Structure formats: structure tokens, C-alpha cells
């Protein structure tokens, strides 16, 4: 890994919450080296996690059971995958689906025949099954039909599929849910809290996705070989690397950001600390050249990121168009001690939010020795504490200081009260409705923090007028309905980040920004909205393969350099690029 060669300049302060927690800026974040997929791969490489295939009972069509063993220095786990025929009439990425191409789980410990039989009965049922408590992660996925067919056809004919297929759609499978933390009877979060393998947020879930990626390669090669034993060839390494796993997700992701403010505080705080550390470094010429290389790679990656969504396509194009100016700036500016700070100031005044945050992401990438230790601080013990003996006037001051953004909104305006959040009866998933137009407002979820804060502030001000020496407990005895929001404001006022500074009722609120916020910390690439409420992304595209992981890389810095992956060289034609549109 790159050694820290330079002393720091005066360490800059973290960016203010008013800047960082703006919803549009959060919706412009890119995956960084602190994202969970990157963190997991580094952990697997450093600790030499060993992945082996212990069972592969698939028929010629690829249907059956596959089991992969994961051995770490601390434990043993198994990924158990069930592949079955899926009738076209039942194929759906919606959460209400009840059948999928593959279903799978990650199990703690060994898998004997009795456990395998129990899983075979229940894992394919997902939510409807009785899941075993040793299952850490439960998931399901559907094929990208056209990609899958093209890959099998090419490999069985002794050829490699055109890389353009993966540039258009970067995966053979896309997950539609990856469950952990006690869902549907699987292992509770507390089981992993002290587990050295999976105590970082979402690491077990990301492992499940990584194993599915490996299975997708094994499966497509197996089917091709069964079709043409003499002619079939394995998938080329550069294409295997370029292969990721897709994910389809919607509004179900949004409540997490609101209901776990202390965890979000840690994610954002660590990212901001990483940026501050990078900005404080005195760059040398090698650092400047490295940043230029990364910028060019990101520019090409975004140019190769295809989406049918007009707004996201325009945002990608605008970022690509801006990056040559960034490269020119880097090449022309003198190599001064505060060059990175100058770059950040220039980009803040000259570039779009998405381009600004891309530059910040690339700056973080330059300093792994400084940044990577922060990955162990991404978790949080979540507990919103009530302080009943706080003077009520002090609580009013905290709200007016730290939640001024909420008090600035006029919630009597129809525009400010346009949306309401509710939970669907079908699958208990969050939905958005138009207030006064669509039914369900009587079942509204309390996800919009700003109006709750504003209402509580108004009530406590009125109470203070009659009780100037009152304590918080006096107010809550008289107004118990405000207990939850008072607890939240008292706790979160002590943190710089955690609260998304937006009115989630407002007509102009874009739920896609909420989804991208969380997905950026997961490590998502190729952000491809399918509406304003659901999106497809790719995980692990460009990541090292299992055999590379097991080989114990000598140069971890090179091993970890897979952000913003680029299409491998191969036969490409305009006619073919047009042909890869359509079904994903």
C-alpha cells in the first residue's frame, strides 16, 4: 500500500452539517473506499479468507443446489444457493414476488444433510418460510435474461461474450432483497455484533452478494459446458472481473436513513473525516499524477454508464463534460502545499454537486493508510437518550440551533405538505401518497422529522410562556405525544451529522436522493433509476475474483484498486450496442 510520505498542513475543519446533510448533495454521493463492498474485499484479502466450492449439484440447465465454504481466521460459514426454473409469468423484481431464479442464504457453521433439507424447504419461500436461526443472510435474485442467454451462447461456441453487454447491464443476476438482522427468523443482529468477521455494517449481506457473483460465473460456465462439452470455454478473467451483481431496490430503503440517525451520523462522519484527512496532505507530483489517472478513469466509467433515465443521464453527462476542466486545472496549477484544499474550493464554486462529490471521492482514494482505519468506526451503538431534567428553555435553544432547517419550513403551505409516507398492506413496504388525493394518510408513518420538530417546538414555546422554569419532564407529562421527537432532538443535537436536512413531505422532495445516499455507502455503481421511486445498481463490478482472493495478494494497494471499472477491450460495434437495449 502507498506509504504516507508527507507531513500534513493545518488540518481543515469538517464541512458543516448544513452543507453535508443537504438531501440533493447526499443524493450526489459516489461509492468510496469506505463503502462496504470495498471494506469487505480488503478484509477478505488481509485475513486470507478462503472460499471453496463444496457442492455443485446442477443439471444441464443450471438448476439445483450449490454450496460454497468460507473459512476465515475466526470461523466457518457456507453460502447455500438454490437455483430453480422460473416461469415467465411469475418473474418480477417487485417485493410482492413469490418466486425467483435463485434463492440463497449464508449459514454460520457447517451444513449437514438435515440443515440442507430444512433450508431446501424454506429458503425458496423467503418471507413465507420458517428460516433457520443459523442463517445470517437470506436473499433472492433474478437473471438478466438477455445477458445470461448471450453469455451461454458465446461460451458454448468457444467465444467470449461482447464486453458491451456488461457495459449496458453489468451483471448476470440482480438481487431484489438481501435480508439480515433477524428478519423472518434468521440470526439476530446481536449474534454478529461481537463477531470479528461481520461486525462492520452490512458486511454479512455484502458477502452473500459476493458469493452470488462467484456462483453466477460458475453457473454460466457449467451450462455452456453441458451444452457443448468439446467447444465451450470459461469466461475470460477480464470479463469475470467486470461482472458484478445487480440490485433492484425502491422506497423500502428510505426509512432506514430516518430510523437510524446515529448510524448515518457515523457513516457520514467517517467519510467527512476521510475527506478532511485527504485535504490536509501536502501532495507530491506522484499524488497529482495519480489523481489525474483516477479522474480519467472515473470520466470513462461515467461515460460508459448507460441509463434510460433522462435526469440521471443528464447528470452523468454533465459530470463527464466537467472533468476535462478538472484535469486541466490539476495539470496547470503549481504544486503547492494546500493544492487539495484549493481544488476543493475551486470545485465547490465551479462544478455541479455530483462532480464536486466525485472529486472528494477521488481525493479520499489517494490516502489508504489514513482512510482505511476509519472502516472500523462505521458502526454505532444506537440509543436515543431522553434527558428529563434538562431545562425546557435549554431544549428550545438546542432545537433552534441544531434544527433551524426544520423551523424554516412553512408547514401550512400545500407544497410543504404534499406527500405522506405510509406502509403498504401487501408487503408492509413504505410507499408515498399525495395528501388529500390518495388514501392512506390516516396510516401515515412518522418519517418526516422536520414537521415533527416544528410542531414540538411550537408546543414547548407555548408551554414555556406559562412555565418559564419548566423542565423537559414537566412538558412531557403535559404533552406526552412529543416524547419520541424530544428524545431524538436531545440526542442528535450532540452530533454533527445524522439528520437529513430536508422536508420529506415537500412536493419537490426527490425520494431517489434518499436511495442513492444509502446505496453509495453500500458501494453501488451504475446508478440507473427506473422511476422516481426505484432504481437498479451494480455491486462488486471490477472486484477481485475468488481465486485472486485465495492467492494472498502481495500488493494490497493494487488488489484494492478497482473503483470505477472500465469496459475491457473487445469486439464492439455500434449495431451491437443498439442491440443490447431492452430487457435487463
C-alpha positions in Angstrom: 0.0 0.0 0.0 1.0 3.6 -0.6 3.1 5.0 2.3 2.3 8.3 3.9 5.2 10.4 2.7 4.2 13.9 3.5 3.6 15.9 6.6 0.1 17.5 6.8 -0.8 21.1 6.5 -3.1 22.5 9.1 -6.0 20.1 9.3 -9.1 21.6 7.9 -12.4 21.5 9.9 -15.1 19.1 8.8 -17.6 20.5 6.5 -20.7 21.9 8.2 -23.8 19.8 8.5 -25.8 22.4 6.6 -23.6 21.6 3.6 -23.1 17.9 4.0 -26.6 16.8 5.0 -28.4 18.6 2.2 -30.6 16.0 0.5 -29.5 16.8 -3.0 -25.8 16.7 -2.1 -26.4 13.3 -0.3 -28.1 12.2 -3.5 -24.9 13.0 -5.4 -22.5 10.8 -3.4 -20.4 8.2 -5.1 -19.1 4.9 -3.7 -15.8 5.4 -1.9 -13.1 3.3 -0.5 -15.0 3.3 2.8 -18.1 1.8 1.1 -19.0 -1.6 2.5 -18.1 -3.7 -0.6 -14.6 -2.2 -0.7 -14.2 -2.7 3.1 -15.2 -6.3 2.9 -12.9 -7.2 0.0 -9.9 -5.6 1.9 -10.8 -7.6 5.0 -11.0 -10.8 3.0 -7.7 -10.1 1.4 -5.9 -9.1 4.5 -7.1 -12.1 6.5 -6.8 -14.5 3.6 -10.4 -15.7 3.7 -10.6 -18.9 1.7 -13.7 -19.7 -0.5 -14.1 -23.1 -1.9 -16.9 -24.9 -3.7 -18.0 -28.0 -1.7 -21.2 -29.0 -3.6 -22.4 -28.2 -7.1 -25.3 -30.4 -8.0 -26.7 -28.6 -11.0 -28.4 -30.1 -14.1 -27.6 -29.1 -17.7 -30.0 -26.1 -17.4 -28.2 -24.9 -14.2 -30.9 -25.9 -11.8 -30.1 -27.5 -8.5 -28.0 -26.8 -5.3 -24.6 -25.2 -4.9 -22.7 -24.7 -1.6 -19.6 -22.6 -1.1 -17.5 -22.8 2.1 -15.9 -19.7 3.5 -13.1 -20.2 6.0 -11.9 -17.2 8.0 -9.3 -17.0 10.8 -12.2 -16.8 13.2 -14.9 -19.1 11.8 -16.5 -21.1 9.0 -19.6 -20.2 7.0 -21.4 -21.6 4.0 -23.3 -20.0 1.2 -26.2 -22.3 0.1 -27.8 -21.5 -3.2 -30.9 -23.0 -4.7 -31.4 -22.5 -8.5 -34.8 -23.4 -10.0 -36.8 -22.9 -13.2 -38.9 -19.7 -13.1 -41.9 -19.4 -15.3 -42.0 -16.1 -17.2 -45.5 -15.3 -15.8 -44.0 -15.3 -12.2 -40.9 -13.3 -13.0 -40.9 -10.0 -11.1 -38.4 -7.8 -9.3 -41.2 -6.3 -7.1 -41.2 -7.1 -3.4 -44.6 -8.8 -3.8 -43.0 -11.5 -6.0 -43.1 -15.1 -4.6 -40.7 -16.9 -6.9 -37.2 -16.2 -8.2 -34.4 -17.7 -10.3 -32.2 -18.3 -7.3 -32.7 -18.1 -3.5 -29.8 -18.3 -1.1 -28.6 -17.9 2.4 -25.3 -17.6 4.3 -25.1 -20.0 7.2 -22.9 -19.9 10.3 -21.0 -23.2 10.7 -21.3 -26.4 8.8 -24.3 -27.6 6.7 -25.3 -31.2 7.3 -28.0 -33.0 5.4 -30.7 -32.2 7.9 -30.0 -28.5 7.8 -29.8 -28.6 4.0 -33.1 -30.3 3.8 -34.7 -27.7 6.1 -33.2 -24.9 4.0 -34.4 -26.5 0.8 -37.9 -26.4 2.1 -37.8 -22.9 3.4 -35.2 -20.7 1.7 -37.0 -20.7 -1.7 -40.1 -19.4 0.1 -38.2 -16.4 1.5 -40.6 -14.4 3.8 -43.1 -17.2 3.7 -40.7 -19.9 5.0 -39.6 -20.8 8.5 -35.9 -19.8 8.3 -33.2 -21.4 10.5 -31.6 -19.2 13.2 -28.1 -20.1 11.9 -28.9 -18.4 8.7 -27.1 -15.0 8.8 -28.4 -13.6 5.5 -31.4 -14.5 3.3 -31.7 -13.4 -0.3 -33.0 -13.9 -3.7 -32.2 -12.9 -7.3 -33.4 -13.0 -10.8 -31.4 -13.4 -14.0 -30.8 -10.7 -16.5 -32.3 -12.9 -19.2 -30.7 -11.4 -22.3 -27.2 -11.2 -20.7 -27.5 -14.8 -19.4 -28.5 -16.2 -22.8 -25.8 -14.2 -24.7 -23.1 -15.4 -22.3 -24.2 -19.1 -22.5 -24.4 -18.8 -26.3 -20.9 -17.3 -26.7 -19.1 -19.6 -24.2 -20.7 -22.7 -25.6 -19.5 -21.7 -29.1 -15.9 -21.3 -27.8 -16.0 -17.5 -27.8 -16.2 -14.7 -25.3 -19.3 -12.5 -25.0 -19.0 -8.9 -26.1 -18.0 -6.6 -23.2 -20.6 -4.2 -24.4 -23.3 -6.5 -22.9 -21.8 -5.9 -19.4 -21.4 -2.2 -20.1 -25.1 -2.0 -20.7 -26.1 -4.3 -17.9 -23.2 -5.1 -15.6 -24.4 -8.5 -14.2 -26.0 -11.9 -14.8 -28.1 -11.7 -11.6 -29.8 -8.9 -9.7 -30.9 -9.3 -6.1 -34.3 -8.0 -5.1 -33.7 -8.1 -1.4 -30.8 -9.1 0.9 -32.2 -9.7 4.4 -30.2 -9.7 7.7 -30.6 -8.8 11.3 -33.2 -11.2 12.4 -35.7 -10.9 9.6 -38.1 -13.8 9.2 -36.4 -15.9 11.9 -32.8 -15.7 10.7 -30.0 -14.8 13.1 -30.5 -11.7 15.1 -28.1 -8.7 14.8 -26.8 -9.4 18.3 -25.3 -12.6 17.0 -23.0 -10.7 14.8 -22.3 -7.7 17.0 -19.2 -9.3 18.5 -18.3 -11.5 15.5 -14.9 -10.3 14.3 -15.8 -11.4 10.7 -19.1 -9.4 10.3 -19.2 -6.7 13.0 -19.0 -3.9 10.3 -22.3 -2.7 9.0 -23.9 -4.9 6.3 -20.7 -7.0 5.9 -22.5 -10.3 6.0 -25.0 -9.1 3.4 -22.3 -7.9 1.2 -20.6 -11.3 1.5 -23.8 -13.0 0.3 -23.8 -10.8 -2.8 -20.1 -11.6 -3.4 -20.8 -15.3 -3.3 -23.7 -14.9 -5.7 -21.4 -13.2 -8.1 -19.0 -16.1 -7.9 -21.9 -18.6 -8.4 -23.1 -16.7 -11.5 -19.7 -17.3 -13.2 -19.6 -20.9 -12.2 -23.2 -21.5 -13.3 -22.9 -19.9 -16.7 -19.7 -21.8 -17.4 -21.4 -25.0 -16.3 -24.4 -24.5 -18.6 -22.2 -23.7 -21.6 -20.1 -26.8 -20.9 -23.2 -29.0 -20.7 -24.4 -27.6 -24.0 -21.1 -28.1 -25.9 -18.6 -30.1 -23.9 -15.9 -30.0 -26.6 -16.2 -26.4 -27.7 -17.1 -24.5 -24.5 -14.6 -22.2 -22.9 -14.5 -20.5 -19.5 -15.3 -16.8 -19.1 -12.2 -14.7 -19.6 -10.7 -13.2 -16.5 -11.1 -9.6 -17.5 -14.8 -10.2 -18.2 -15.3 -12.1 -15.0 -13.8 -9.2 -13.1 -16.1 -6.8 -15.0 -19.1 -8.8 -14.0 -21.0 -7.6 -10.9 -24.3 -8.3 -9.2 -27.3 -6.1 -9.8 -29.8 -4.9 -7.3 -33.3 -3.6 -7.7 -34.5 -1.5 -4.8 -37.2 1.0 -4.0 -38.7 3.1 -1.2 -38.2 0.3 1.3 -34.6 1.6 1.7 -35.7 5.2 2.7 -37.0 4.5 6.3 -33.6 3.1 7.3 -32.0 6.5 6.8 -34.5 8.2 9.1 -34.9 5.4 11.7 -31.1 5.0 12.3 -29.8 8.6 12.6 -26.9 7.6 14.9 -25.6 5.0 12.4 -26.0 7.5 9.5 -24.1 10.0 11.6 -21.2 7.6 11.8 -21.2 6.8 8.1 -21.2 10.5 7.1 -18.8 11.5 9.9 -16.2 8.9 8.8 -16.5 9.9 5.2 -16.1 13.6 6.2 -13.1 12.8 8.4 -11.6 10.9 5.4 -12.0 13.9 3.2 -10.6 16.2 5.8 -7.5 13.9 6.2 -7.0 13.9 2.4 -7.3 17.7 2.2 -4.7 18.1 4.9 -2.0 16.3 2.9 0.9 18.0 1.1 0.8 16.4 -2.3 3.9 15.5 -4.4 3.9 15.2 -8.1 3.2 11.4 -7.9 0.0 12.2 -6.0 -1.1 14.7 -8.6 -0.5 12.2 -11.4 -2.4 9.6 -9.5 -5.4 11.9 -9.1 -5.3 12.7 -12.8 -5.3 9.0 -13.6 -8.3 8.4 -11.3 -10.2 11.3 -12.7 -9.7 10.0 -16.3 -10.9 6.5 -15.2 -14.0 7.9 -13.5 -14.7 10.0 -16.5 -14.6 7.0 -18.8 -16.6 4.9 -16.3 -19.4 7.5 -16.2 -19.4 7.8 -20.0 -19.9 4.1 -20.1 -22.7 4.1 -17.6 -25.9 3.8 -19.6 -29.3 4.7 -18.2 -32.7 5.3 -19.8 -33.5 7.8 -17.0 -33.2 11.3 -18.6 -32.3 13.2 -15.5 -29.6 10.7 -14.4 -28.2 10.5 -17.9 -28.0 14.3 -18.0 -26.3 14.4 -14.6 -23.7 11.8 -15.8 -23.1 13.7 -19.0 -22.6 17.0 -17.1 -20.1 15.4 -14.8 -18.2 13.8 -17.7 -18.2 17.2 -19.5 -16.8 18.9 -16.4 -13.9 16.5 -15.8 -11.6 17.7 -18.6 -11.5 21.1 -16.9 -10.6 19.4 -13.6 -7.7 17.6 -15.3 -6.6 20.8 -17.0 -6.7 22.5 -13.6 -4.6 19.8 -12.0 -2.0 19.9 -14.8 -1.7 23.7 -14.7 -1.7 24.6 -11.0 1.6 24.8 -9.2 2.3 22.0 -6.7 1.6 24.0 -3.5 1.2 22.6 0.0 -2.5 23.3 0.0 -3.3 22.2 -3.6 -6.0 19.8 -2.5 -7.7 22.5 -0.5 -7.5 24.8 -3.5 -9.0 22.0 -5.6 -11.9 21.6 -3.2 -12.6 25.3 -3.1 -12.4 25.6 -6.8 -14.7 22.6 -7.4 -17.2 24.0 -4.9 -17.5 27.2 -6.8 -17.3 25.8 -10.3 -18.7 22.3 -10.5 -22.1 20.6 -10.0 -22.8 18.7 -6.7 -22.2 15.4 -8.4 -18.9 16.5 -9.8 -17.8 18.0 -6.5 -18.5 14.8 -4.6 -16.7 12.8 -7.3 -13.6 14.8 -6.8 -13.9 14.4 -3.0 -14.3 10.6 -3.5 -11.1 10.5 -5.6 -9.2 12.6 -3.1 -10.1 10.1 -0.4 -8.8 7.3 -2.7 -5.3 8.7 -2.6 -4.6 8.0 1.1 -5.5 4.4 2.1 -3.2 4.3 5.1 -5.0 7.4 6.6 -8.5 6.5 5.5 -8.9 2.7 5.8 -8.7 2.6 9.6 -12.0 4.6 9.7 -13.8 1.5 8.4 -13.8 0.1 11.9 -15.7 3.2 13.1 -18.6 2.9 10.7 -20.8 1.1 13.3 -22.7 2.6 16.2 -24.4 1.7 19.4 -27.9 3.1 18.8 -29.8 4.6 21.7 -31.7 7.8 21.7 -31.5 9.1 25.2 -34.1 11.2 27.0 -32.8 13.8 29.5 -35.9 14.6 31.5 -34.2 17.1 33.9 -33.0 19.4 31.1 -34.4 22.9 31.5 -37.1 23.3 28.8 -35.5 26.6 27.7 -32.3 24.7 27.0 -34.2 22.2 24.8 -35.7 25.2 22.9 -32.2 26.5 22.3 -30.9 23.2 21.1 -33.8 22.9 18.6 -33.4 26.5 17.4 -29.6 26.0 16.9 -29.4 22.4 15.5 -32.8 22.1 13.8 -33.1 25.6 12.4 -33.5 24.0 9.0 -36.7 22.3 10.2 -38.1 25.5 11.7 -37.5 27.4 8.5 -40.2 25.5 6.6 -43.8 26.8 6.4 -45.8 23.6 7.0 -49.1 25.3 6.4 -48.2 25.6 2.7 -49.8 22.9 0.5 -46.4 22.4 -1.3 -44.8 21.7 2.1 -47.4 19.1 3.0 -47.8 17.4 -0.4 -46.5 13.9 0.2 -47.3 11.4 3.0 -45.5 8.2 3.8 -47.4 5.0 4.6 -46.9 1.3 4.7 -48.5 -0.9 2.1 -50.7 -3.8 3.2 -49.2 -6.2 0.5 -45.7 -6.5 1.9 -45.6 -3.8 4.6 -43.2 -1.8 2.4 -43.1 2.1 2.5 -45.0 4.0 -0.1 -45.6 7.6 -1.0 -49.1 9.1 -1.4 -50.4 12.6 -2.3 -52.1 14.1 0.7 -55.7 14.9 0.2 -55.8 12.9 -3.1 -54.8 9.3 -2.3 -56.0 7.2 0.6 -53.7 6.1 3.5 -52.9 9.4 5.2 -54.6 8.1 8.3 -51.9 5.4 8.4 -49.0 7.8 7.9 -45.5 6.8 9.0 -43.6 9.4 11.1 -40.7 9.6 8.7 -40.7 13.3 8.1 -38.7 14.6 11.0 -38.9 18.3 10.1 -42.6 18.8 10.7 -42.4 16.8 14.0 -39.6 19.1 15.2 -41.6 22.2 14.2 -44.7 21.0 15.9 -42.9 20.1 19.1 -41.1 23.5 19.1 -44.3 25.4 18.8 -45.9 23.4 21.6 -42.9 23.8 24.0 -42.7 27.5 23.3 -46.3 27.9 24.3 -45.7 25.8 27.4 -42.7 27.9 28.3 -44.7 31.1 28.1 -46.8 29.8 31.0 -44.0 27.8 32.8 -40.7 29.6 32.2 -38.8 27.4 34.7 -40.2 24.1 33.5 -38.0 21.1 32.8 -38.4 18.7 29.9 -40.2 16.2 32.2 -42.8 18.8 33.0 -43.5 19.4 29.4 -43.7 15.7 28.5 -46.1 15.0 31.4 -48.4 17.6 29.9 -47.7 16.7 26.3 -46.6 13.0 26.2 -47.1 12.8 22.4 -43.8 14.6 21.9 -41.7 12.2 23.9 -40.1 10.5 20.9 -39.2 13.6 19.0 -37.8 15.3 22.2 -35.6 12.2 22.8 -34.4 12.4 19.2 -33.6 16.1 19.3 -31.8 15.9 22.6 -29.6 13.1 21.3 -29.0 14.2 17.8 -28.2 17.8 18.8 -24.9 16.3 20.2 -23.8 15.1 16.8 -22.7 17.0 13.7 -24.4 14.7 11.2 -27.2 12.2 11.2 -30.3 14.3 10.3 -31.1 14.7 6.6 -31.9 18.4 6.3 -35.0 18.1 4.1 -38.7 18.2 4.4 -39.8 14.8 3.3 -43.3 16.0 2.8 -42.4 18.6 0.3 -43.6 18.3 -3.3 -40.1 18.9 -4.6 -38.6 16.2 -2.4 -36.9 13.5 -4.6 -37.0 10.1 -2.9 -34.3 8.9 -5.3 -31.8 11.0 -3.4 -32.6 9.0 -0.3 -31.9 5.7 -2.1 -28.7 6.9 -3.6 -27.4 8.1 -0.2 -27.6 4.6 1.3 -26.5 2.8 -1.9 -23.4 5.0 -2.1 -22.3 3.7 1.3 -23.0 0.1 0.2 -20.7 0.7 -2.8 -23.2 0.9 -5.6 -22.1 1.8 -9.1 -24.0 2.3 -12.4 -26.9 4.1 -10.7 -29.9 3.5 -13.0 -33.3 4.9 -11.9 -36.3 3.2 -13.4 -38.7 5.8 -11.9 -38.5 8.4 -9.2 -39.1 5.6 -6.7 -37.0 2.6 -7.6 -33.5 2.0 -9.1 -31.2 -0.6 -10.4 -27.5 -0.6 -9.4 -24.4 -2.9 -9.6 -22.3 -4.2 -6.8 -18.8 -5.7 -6.9 -18.2 -4.8 -10.6 -14.4 -4.8 -11.0 -13.8 -6.6 -7.7 -11.1 -9.2 -7.4 -12.2 -12.8 -8.1 -12.3 -15.7 -5.6 -9.1 -17.3 -7.0 -7.3 -13.9 -6.7 -8.6 -13.5 -3.1 -7.4 -17.0 -2.2 -3.9 -16.3 -3.7 -3.0 -13.9 -1.0 -2.1 -10.7 -3.0 1.3 -9.3 -2.2 0.4 -5.8 -3.1 -2.9 -5.0 -1.4 -2.9 -1.5 -2.9 -3.0 -2.9 -6.4 -5.5 -5.5 -5.3 -7.8 -2.8 -3.9 -7.7 -0.6 -6.9 -11.0 -1.5 -8.6 -13.2 1.6 -8.3 -14.9 3.0 -11.4 -14.3 -0.2 -13.5 -13.9 0.2 -17.3 -15.2 -2.0 -20.1 -12.5 -4.5 -21.2 -11.2 -4.3 -24.7 -13.1 -6.5 -27.1 -15.2 -6.6 -30.2 -17.7 -3.8 -30.2 -19.9 -2.4 -32.9 -22.5 0.3 -33.0 -25.0 -2.2 -34.3 -24.3 -4.4 -31.3 -24.5 -1.6 -28.8 -28.0 -0.8 -30.2 -29.0 -4.4 -29.9 -28.2 -4.7 -26.2 -31.1 -2.4 -25.2 -34.4 -3.7 -23.9 -34.9 -6.3 -21.2 -32.5 -6.1 -18.3 
